[in-house]
Amino acid sequence: MIREATRDDLDQMIELYRYLHKDEVLEKDEIILKAWDKIMSDPDHHLIVWEEGGKIVSSCVCVIIPNLTRYGRPYAFIENVVTHEDWRGRGFASQCLGYAKELAIRANCYKMMLLTGSKNPATHRFYEFAGYNSSDKTAYVQWL
């Protein structure tokens, strides 16, 4: 079942994000709780989850960003696409990305963007199959 996360989903999201950044351990501390409250209260920040048997097994974030160019049409940014390793290959992440696309269309976005740090060709094929391309834009990242 696909849906947007609720306030009660924080513990499951912390668990799922272990499969996104294996070297990062999230603690349910004051910083995370503050970020969670901010995410949950922002109508333009969508935390999309796929729930299977009461457990969140896949997710992505879709943020709708207001914009002055393109006749004031917003754009969507996709981040933190992840599926629990035991549930991969079943189309759950594709469903999450499809839900994000529906949100972007309803918000009248003119484009969607995502970045991946993966060098795995299968990951790149997955994003291409989902409708993204790496030829229209060049992404640069500055880590802080």
Solvent accessible surface area in square Angstrom, and as a share of the most:
residue,aa,sasa,rsa
1,M,121,0.54
2,I,49,0.25
3,R,50,0.18
4,E,57,0.25
5,A,13,0.10
6,T,70,0.41
7,R,127,0.46
8,D,134,0.70
9,D,7,0.04
10,L,13,0.07
11,D,84,0.44
12,Q,54,0.24
13,M,2,0.01
14,I,16,0.08
15,E,70,0.31
16,L,2,0.01
17,Y,40,0.15
18,R,123,0.45
19,Y,52,0.20
20,L,49,0.24
21,H,90,0.40
22,K,140,0.59
23,D,138,0.71
24,E,83,0.37
25,V,107,0.62
26,L,38,0.19
27,E,107,0.48
28,K,107,0.46
29,D,62,0.32
30,E,145,0.65
31,I,135,0.69
32,I,38,0.19
33,L,76,0.38
34,K,150,0.64
35,A,44,0.34
36,W,19,0.07
37,D,75,0.39
38,K,149,0.63
39,I,45,0.23
40,M,44,0.19
41,S,75,0.49
42,D,54,0.28
43,P,111,0.70
44,D,55,0.29
45,H,45,0.20
46,H,28,0.13
47,L,6,0.03
48,I,0,0.00
49,V,0,0.00
50,W,41,0.14
51,E,33,0.15
52,E,59,0.26
53,G,88,0.85
54,G,51,0.49
55,K,72,0.31
56,I,4,0.02
57,V,0,0.00
58,S,0,0.00
59,S,0,0.00
60,C,0,0.00
61,V,11,0.06
62,C,0,0.00
63,V,36,0.21
64,I,12,0.06
65,I,52,0.26
66,P,106,0.67
67,N,31,0.16
68,L,174,0.87
69,T,88,0.51
70,R,139,0.51
71,Y,216,0.82
72,G,42,0.40
73,R,87,0.32
74,P,21,0.13
75,Y,49,0.19
76,A,0,0.00
77,F,47,0.20
78,I,0,0.00
79,E,69,0.31
80,N,44,0.23
81,V,26,0.15
82,V,8,0.04
83,T,13,0.08
84,H,13,0.06
85,E,87,0.39
86,D,96,0.50
87,W,59,0.21
88,R,118,0.43
89,G,86,0.83
90,R,141,0.51
91,G,35,0.34
92,F,22,0.09
93,A,15,0.11
94,S,40,0.26
95,Q,95,0.42
96,C,0,0.00
97,L,7,0.03
98,G,32,0.31
99,Y,50,0.19
100,A,0,0.00
101,K,108,0.46
102,E,95,0.42
103,L,15,0.07
104,A,3,0.02
105,I,114,0.58
106,R,166,0.61
107,A,38,0.30
108,N,82,0.42
109,C,15,0.09
110,Y,61,0.23
111,K,50,0.21
112,M,42,0.19
113,M,58,0.26
114,L,30,0.15
115,L,74,0.37
116,T,53,0.31
117,G,70,0.68
118,S,37,0.24
119,K,176,0.75
120,N,79,0.41
121,P,87,0.55
122,A,49,0.38
123,T,36,0.21
124,H,72,0.32
125,R,146,0.53
126,F,58,0.24
127,Y,24,0.09
128,E,99,0.44
129,F,176,0.73
130,A,34,0.27
131,G,65,0.62
132,Y,36,0.14
133,N,88,0.45
134,S,97,0.62
135,S,97,0.63
136,D,110,0.57
137,K,133,0.56
138,T,103,0.60
139,A,63,0.49
140,Y,189,0.72
141,V,82,0.47
142,Q,154,0.68
143,W,221,0.78
144,L,204,1.02
